[in-house]
Amino acid sequence: MNLFFFPRQQILDWGVGVEKIKVLVANRPRLMRELVMATISDQPDIEVVGVLEEEELILQTIEQSQPEFLIIALDQSDSRPPICDFLLDRFPHMRILALAAERDSSIFYWASLDIRANRIENSEDGILSALRGRQQVISDQPKAEHSSRTN
């Protein structure tokens, strides 16, 4: 039987070992880091490769640990954090989950030919679904934000 044809969740439900999702957590408010860690740390398919308090260490830690996801704080829910453009240019395989709990807002960023974003459900399920590739997009929000990148 070839497991590559089965959805990731079905494989997890069967208890078959799969490669873990590597996540770097870099939220400035301590409480936000603790909430994120409480949500993802006991998930069997997620490996936390680092927890950072200082934004200055993000680049170095990404280079060393090669996470699939970076979780950061979202300072302004109406604009993409400037660090996203820089990091997604350098690490286009990585995805960024930006959270702003006090404003009940979460945005998921990724790069393809351009940087894209979708608002996601601001809940434990929303965070875990975004990390596992099953985004729970909030339907009453505007369509995905697109921007062209210049190199």
Secondary structure, DSSP 8 states (H G I E B T S, - for coil): --GGGS-HHHHHHHT-----EEEEEE-SSHHHHHHHHHHHTT-TTEEEEEE-S-GGGHHHHHHHH--SEEEEE-S-TTS--HHHHHHHHH-TT-EEEEEEGGGTEEEEEEESSSEEEEEB-SSHHHHHHHHTT---B-TTS-S-EEE----
